[in-house]
Amino acid sequence: MTSVVLRPNESQDQLLKRFRKKVVKSGILSTVRRKRWFISKSELRRVEKKKAIRRIKRRQLSKAE
């Protein structure tokens, strides 16, 4: 479980910002969103393949510039 402790002279906004960063870094929200609906293994492989192709294309475009 992610938790943060209020530091001396730290505002509530700074505390909340630090907490959000920890939550994002831990990957809790992405896991919850991913597990919200059941996705079959074949569908998962297809989505991952699409992501990989998109990532490769982006890298090639950035190298060309």
Secondary structure, DSSP 8 states (H G I E B T S, - for coil): -------TT--HHHHHHHHHHHHHHHTHHHHHHHTSS---HHHHHHHHHHHHHHHHHHHHHHHH-
